[in-house]
Amino acid sequence: ARMEQARPRRKPKLFNDAVHGHIPLEPLCVEIVDTPEFQRLRDLKQLGGCYLVFPTASHNRFEHSLGVCYLSGRMIDHLADSQPELKITDEERLCVRIAGLCHDLGHGPLSHAFESTFLPAARARRAAREAAAGVGSSGSAAAWKHEWASVRMLEHLVRKNGLLASFRENGLTERSLHLIQELILGDEEEAPPEFEFKSLGRRFLYDIVANKANGIDTDKGDYFMRDAQMLGMRVGYDWGRMLKLARVADFEGAQRICFQEKEAWQLYELFHSRYTLHKRAYQHRVGKAAETMLVEALVLADDFLTLPGAGGTRCRVSDCVEDMEAYTHLSDSVFALIETSDKPEMRPAQELIGRVKRRQLYPFVGQIVLPPPKTWLFDVTPRGRVDAVKVASELVAFMNATLEGQSVSTDAIVVDALRLNYGQGASNPMENVGFISRKDESSEVAGALPVAFRIAKDHVSALLPNHFEENTLRVFCKDDAPKVRAAALAAFQRWCARYVPSTGRSPPASSSAHADSGRLEGTSAGCRSVPPGDPAAAAAGPAAKCTGSPERRMSAPCTPANPGSAPATAHASIHRGNSSCRMSPIFEDSEPESPARASKRPREGKDESARRRPAMFSFSQA
């Protein structure tokens, strides 16, 4: 009865934000914020496991959502004021603000790792167990996206808290609620199976919160700035300037948000900032190791931890995504529930969480930046990506060939295939951005939109990248035993020597013998491991020798990448420090370089030589 009473109209409420300063929120937005479903975002770390590496990155989805709401309001107000011919309505302005506010309602614990890692692992584990028992699957095997939960949670929030009356008071209807959900999804292809995408709004409205065409939207505008500030980093673009120079234009027959042509460089800086944040922070190897362990703990606890759902039911964590009442109770606090549980079945999960808190993380074996996909010699998935499962199987086979009297399974290592890009896979997102000139903007015919055009990359700068995606393979070892870790390192070296082509060069290895390291020796069938002190080491030739100084060198002949090509040798340099060694595979021709060829080759300094090395990976010995 209280919720059905008419509410007096209120003024916008001010929130003091660390990034945007004092930001006003519309009364209806404040009512949405003051619900349990939205307050849940206070318990969801924005960057998941990244907080375990960067202590100040403790911000949550709550403040990010407020920031996106604010930037979305600024964008729609700017378009309405600068282009009155668009006749943007008050309903559209409010719908865009609410979409920005609620776009992340569907996120789970550990940020994106919940949907990309936990759900597939938990469902696969349950399906395998049920198949072994001869029973049908009891859980959903369909793919799941946090955007699906966002639109479901928004409807659940509105109806449970009786906000439809407030919607009507502010000139919104059921149709408006559906439009807000569409703006959150951004595109029909992102909609959940049961959702009917009606395209109720004008096309440019879908570019504001979730721009699926090129990724330039208010969501990224806020989290780039917010994450960089909390991480202590800097971004190389000015969002405020970009917003002021945005216009709705006719881009390939559709009304799209475009920019003045002089902003092309700023937009490249925006995409590079995304890559930089992923490279330096989001995909940090220590954070990923901790995140991997927390995900495994959540998978182990999934069968024994339930949360209250609709109608008095209890839902497992992996099933909460289908029940918004249960999902309201799911946040990062789930790990506290696991830790304080007195169920003996929770012991394995509790041990993993305890290891993370004691910083006893999975040992890092190594990583390598892979060359462009067209040169890959190993198996890929049907989508053309690195098959991490197949790589793990090959590494384990190499390890078992090395270990004496001991064998390991694929569960002993973690293979992480990273894809870092500008947001559109291997494509250049700027190919989907429209630009207008100041002349076109100032000479607009009344009621007509300027016609946008593309700008070729070479017309912006000759120094922009030719590739827009970087594939990195990273390996961790779950077993902390030195013998297993050494076998994992040798297996990874062997895999790199076999499958990763290179044109890099390095000086020949010296003739000193190894003191404490194994090496890899080539055979006609590939490479095999040679333990320290093996008599075969003496007969392996100069390519198997290394310096005995502080910088010891390991060498491994390998078969050539292409039949008929010159034989190649894979070298791996170990730089020993207090607690870790850094290794860089280098591939070079085995034939000595002629004096005439050497005289033509420019001399390289230390930095230039390092730059030409195709990969860099590390092995933690702590």
Secondary structure, DSSP 8 states (H G I E B T S, - for coil): -TTTS-------EEEEETTTEEEEE-HHHHHHHTSHHHHGGGGSBTTGGGGGTSTT---BHHHHHHHHHHHHHHHHHHHHHH-GGG---HHHHHHHHHHHHHTTTT--TTTTHIIIIIHHHHHHHHHHHHHHHT----S--S---HHHHHHHHHHHHHHHTTTHHHHHHTT--HHHHHHHHHHHH-SGGGS-TT------S-GGGGGTS--TTT--SHHHHHHHHHHHHHHT---S--HHHHHHTEEEEEETTEEEEEEEGGGHHHHHHHHHHHHHHIIIIIT-HHHHHHHHHHHHHHHHHTTT-EEE-GGG-EEEGGGGGG-HHHHTT-STTHHHHHHT---GGGHHHHHHHHHHHTT----EEEEEE---GGG--S-B-TTSSB-HHHHHHHHHHHHHHHSSS----GGGEEEEEEEEESSSTTS-GGGG--EE-HHHHHT--TT---B-B---GGGT-TTS-S--EEEEEEEEES---HHHHHHHHHHHHHHHHHH-----------S---SS--EEEEETTEEEEE-TT-GGGGGS-GGG----SSEEEEEEEE--SSTTS--EEEEEEEEE-SSEEEEEEEEEESS---HHHHHHS----HHHHHHT-S--EEEE--
